[in-house]
């Protein structure tokens, strides 16, 4: 039961279905890890950093984890810089982004500086480019594996850390309260279960805004 939380009465089943995995990922990277399980990705546990008053850049800001990270960072008092394609700018600004960078026109690392934290929800071999806009003493949190610039990060005094996300009823309950209050939203689209193929095709086309949910009649 420690892994579960009740759905708030005012929260739709669609919103509740879309939130848990991406919501816990954003929460445990940014706010509180919430467990003491060994981290297979690095020697020590992941440690979120205080966000209030900090400049936080979210790469892949319109995706499942990214759009929730933008909202949670803003809720915690951060100045949020969202990186996504230009079609998502209006949405991300309504979700709380203070600045927006269209990566299809300008690489984020070329136009922003003095960032305290980068959450790279895309990660992979190119995530090291986000060392450049970080201030000395800042932090880079890649959500997926592939970081290969540990030596440069150490020279710049930048902490690079990844989390092993685990279930947490307490965190789900807190996230549920934010969703029920409208402080956080989970969005993109819904498909009937019989149209699961179309849902996968929607994912394959990319440029998703939030989460896709399959509904069962």
N, C-alpha and C positions, 0 to 999 in steps of 0.2 A: 504493500500500500504506500510505502514511502516514495514510490516512483510515479504515483498517480495524483491527480487533482480533479476536483469536481468542476464541471463547466458552469460558469456563472449563468444565472437564469436569463439575463439579458443578452447573452452572447449566442449568435447563431451557430448551428452545427458546422456550417461551412468555414466560418472564421476559426472555430475551435479545431477543426481538422487540419487547417493550413498552418497553424502556428507552432506545434510542438518541436519538431526537429530543428527547423531554421531558427525558431525563437530561442531554444536552449543553446544553440550554437552561438548566436549573437550575445546572449546573456552571459555565457560562461567565458567567452573571449573578452567581453568588455566590462562586465559588472562583478560577477562572483563565480569562481570556479565551482564551489559548492560540493566538492568531493575530494577524497584523499587517495584515489586509485593511482597506481604508478603510471607515469607518462611514457609510452613507448617511443615517443618522438624525440625526447631529449632527457638529459640526466635528472633535471629537477622539475617540479610542478610549474604549470603555467600560472602567472600572477597578473591579473588585470591591473591596470593603473587608474588612479583617480582621474575622472573626466571633466569635472567642473572647471570651467575657464580654460580648458585645453583646446588646441587646434587639432581636430581629428579628421583624417582623410579616409573615406571609404571607397575602395575601388570595387567596381561591380555593384554599384549602389542600388541599381534597380532590381537585382535578382532576389531570390528567396531569402538568403541571409542578409544581403546588403540593404534591402529596403527596411528590414527590421533593425539592423544596426544603426542606420541613419536616425531612426525614430528613438531608439534607446539612448544613443549618445546625446541627442538633443534633449531628451527628458532628463538626463543627468547633468545638463548644463554646459555641454561642449559647444564649441564653434565647429560646425560640421561642413566639410568640403566633400561633395558627392561627385564621383567620376562615373560617367556612363555615356551612352550615345545620346545625341541631341534630342531624339524623340522622347526621352524620359525627363527632360529638364522641368517641365511644368509640374509633373507629378512629384518629383523629388523635392521641389521647392514647397509644395503643399505639405509634404511629410516632414519639413523642418530644415532642409538643407540651406545653409547660409550662403554657400558658394557652389557653383556648378561648373564642371569642366567636361567638355565634349571631347572624349578621347579620339574620336574619328577626325577631329580637326587639329588638336594640339595634345601632345603627350603631357600628362599631368606633371611629370617630374621636371618639365621644362618651364612651367609657369607658376609653380607654387613653391614656397620655402618656409622655413621655420615651423614645420609641422611637429607636433608632439607625439602623435601616434598615427600610424597607417594600419588599417585593417584591410588586407588584400584578400577579398573573397574569391578571387580567381587564382592567384598564386601560380605555382609552376616555375619553370626555369627563368622567367623574366622578372620575378618578384624583387630581385636585387636592385632593380632600377629605382625602387622607392626608398632606397637608402639616401638618395640625393636630396630630396626635399626635407628630410628629417633633420631636426636640430641635434646637436651633440647631446647625448643623454636621453634621446627619444626612444621610441619602441616601434618595431615592425612585427605585426601579427599575421603571418600567412595562414589562411584557413586550410590550405591543402599542401601536400608535400612538394618539394622541389627546390627549396632554398639552397643555394650553393655559394654564397658570398659571405661566409662566416668570418673570414679573415678581415675583409673590408669593414664589416659591421663592428668588429672588435676595435679596429683602428679608429672608427668614428665614434666609439662609445655608445653604440646603439644596441639595445636589447632586442633580440629576435626570439620569439616564443610562440609555440603552438599548443593547443589544448586537446585533450582527449575528452570529447563531450559525452556526458553520462546523463541518464534520466534523473530527474529531481522533481518530486511532487511539490515541494515548497516553491521552487522557481516557476513551475508551471502555474501554480496558484497565483503568484505575483504577476506573471505575464497575463493570466486570465483577467485579473482585475484591471490591468491597463487596457486590454482589449475591450472589456465591457464598458469602460469609461470613455472609450474613443481616443485615448491618448496614443494608442498604437493601433495600426490597421494592417490586415493581411489581405493582399489583393492580387488579382490577375483575372482568372476566369474559372468557370466550372464546366465539367462535361459529365453527362450520364455515364455510368459504368460501361454501358454497351458501346460507348464511343471512345473507349480507352485508346484505340488506335489514333483517332484524331487528336487526342490529348498529347500523345507521344509526338505526333507530327508538329503540333504547336510548340512543343519543347525544342524539337529539332530545328525549327525556323529561327529560334533565338529571340532576343529582345523581349524576354518575359518581364512583366512588371509584377513582381511579388511571387505568389504561389498559385499553382493550378490544383484544383480539388476535383476528385471524381465523386459523383453523388449516386446514391442507391435509392431507388424509389421505394 
